[in-house]
Amino acid sequence: MRVRRENRDLHFLDEDGMVACNPRDREAAHRAEMEGIATRNAQAVTCRKCRIAMGRTRNKRRPPEPEPE
């Protein structure tokens, strides 16, 4: 029997619909959506691993800063 916690972490869904903290597991993304613990709102995410993964992808997308002369 699964233990249902009162306050579940809210996970981030990336542009592919996958959970950011476990991007290769389609079943995890489906479970998160069905259980209502997934969002595309980056400000609402409470999962520590998702926040770290979001930070990594944000840093990759940021254009390099120009070097001072």
Beta strands, then each sheet from edge to edge (+ up, - down):
strand 1: 11-12
strand 2: 38-39
sheet 1: 1+ 2+
end
